[in-house]
């Protein structure tokens, strides 16, 4: 059974973009081999300053990948990512099944008499 996952990678900022793309292609080939998975979205966030140093580096190149794959492919994928020296840090999590719906705040209804302030709130739109 395929599940949805998201992975955030932080690559060494010394790597150029073609090298990062080549590494991502290698990692993602492990997730999609034998037709067991699909790559949904890959977003390159670019170079960013990190809050704290990781492996004595102040900046990193961030990439977020969304994919769907079988669980038996994840150990080999995570092993390859861990062993790659260009990856400073990564986190792979199971994506939420459904996006949460936004909460709409209650609307204020004006009072009939403008001379006095109205302190009642009527809930509308539900």
C-alpha positions as CSV (number, residue, x, y, z in Angstrom):
1,X,0.0,0.0,0.0
2,X,1.4,3.4,-1.0
3,X,1.5,6.2,1.5
4,X,2.2,9.9,1.0
5,X,5.4,11.3,2.4
6,X,7.2,14.6,2.5
7,X,11.0,15.0,2.8
8,X,12.9,18.2,3.6
9,X,16.5,18.1,2.6
10,X,19.2,20.6,3.6
11,X,22.2,20.3,1.2
12,X,25.6,21.8,1.6
13,X,25.5,25.3,0.2
14,X,28.9,24.7,-1.5
15,X,27.1,22.4,-4.0
16,X,25.9,23.9,-7.2
17,X,22.3,23.3,-8.4
18,X,23.1,20.7,-11.1
19,X,24.9,18.6,-8.5
20,X,21.9,18.9,-6.1
21,X,19.5,17.9,-8.9
22,X,21.6,14.9,-9.8
23,X,21.6,13.7,-6.1
24,X,17.8,14.2,-5.9
25,X,17.3,12.2,-9.1
26,X,19.4,9.4,-7.6
27,X,17.4,9.5,-4.3
28,X,14.0,9.7,-6.0
29,X,14.9,6.8,-8.4
30,X,15.0,4.6,-5.3
31,X,11.5,5.6,-4.3
32,X,10.0,5.1,-7.8
33,X,11.7,1.9,-8.8
34,X,9.6,-1.0,-10.0
35,X,6.7,1.4,-10.4
36,X,5.9,1.2,-6.7
37,X,6.0,5.0,-6.2
38,X,5.3,8.4,-7.7
39,X,7.0,11.7,-7.2
40,X,4.3,14.4,-6.7
41,X,6.2,17.7,-6.2
42,X,9.8,18.9,-5.8
43,X,10.2,22.5,-4.6
44,X,13.7,24.1,-4.5
45,X,13.6,26.7,-1.8
46,X,17.2,27.7,-2.5
47,X,20.0,28.9,-0.2
48,X,18.9,30.0,3.3
49,X,20.7,31.0,6.5
50,X,20.2,28.3,9.2
51,X,19.2,29.2,12.7
52,X,22.1,27.3,14.1
53,X,25.2,25.7,12.5
54,X,25.0,22.1,11.2
55,X,28.3,20.4,10.6
56,X,30.0,23.8,10.9
57,X,27.9,25.4,8.1
58,X,25.9,28.6,8.4
59,X,23.9,28.2,5.2
60,X,22.2,25.4,3.4
61,X,20.3,24.7,0.2
62,X,16.7,23.6,1.0
63,X,14.6,21.3,-1.0
64,X,11.1,19.9,-0.2
65,X,9.9,16.8,-2.0
66,X,6.4,15.2,-1.8
67,X,6.0,11.6,-3.0
68,X,3.9,8.5,-2.7
69,X,5.6,5.2,-2.3
70,X,5.5,1.7,-0.7
71,X,6.9,1.4,2.8
72,X,9.4,-1.3,1.9
73,X,11.4,1.1,-0.3
74,X,12.0,3.6,2.5
75,X,14.9,1.9,4.4
76,X,17.1,1.8,1.3
77,X,16.2,5.4,0.4
78,X,17.0,6.7,3.9
79,X,20.2,4.7,4.0
80,X,21.3,6.4,0.7
81,X,20.4,9.9,2.0
82,X,22.2,9.3,5.3
83,X,25.4,8.2,3.6
84,X,25.5,11.1,1.2
85,X,28.0,13.7,2.5
86,X,26.3,16.5,0.6
87,X,23.2,16.2,2.7
88,X,23.6,18.1,6.0
89,X,20.2,17.1,7.4
90,X,16.9,15.6,6.2
91,X,13.6,14.7,7.6
92,X,11.1,12.4,6.1
93,X,7.5,12.3,7.5
94,X,4.2,10.8,6.5
95,X,2.1,13.6,5.0
96,X,-1.3,14.4,6.4
97,X,-4.2,12.5,4.8
98,X,-6.3,15.6,4.4
99,X,-5.4,19.3,4.7
100,X,-7.2,21.0,7.7
101,X,-10.0,23.3,6.8
102,X,-9.6,27.0,7.7
103,X,-11.6,28.3,10.6
104,X,-13.9,31.2,9.8
105,X,-14.1,33.8,12.6
106,X,-17.7,34.9,13.7
107,X,-19.0,38.0,12.1
108,X,-20.1,41.0,14.1
109,X,-23.7,42.2,13.4
110,X,-24.3,45.9,13.9
111,X,-27.1,47.0,16.4
112,X,-30.3,48.6,15.2
113,X,-29.7,51.7,17.3
114,X,-26.5,53.6,16.4
115,X,-26.6,55.7,19.5
116,X,-25.5,52.9,21.8
117,X,-22.7,50.4,21.5
118,X,-23.8,46.9,20.8
119,X,-22.0,44.1,22.6
120,X,-23.8,41.1,21.2
121,X,-22.2,38.8,18.6
122,X,-24.4,36.8,16.3
123,X,-23.0,33.7,14.8
124,X,-23.8,33.7,11.1
125,X,-22.9,31.4,8.2
126,X,-23.1,28.1,9.9
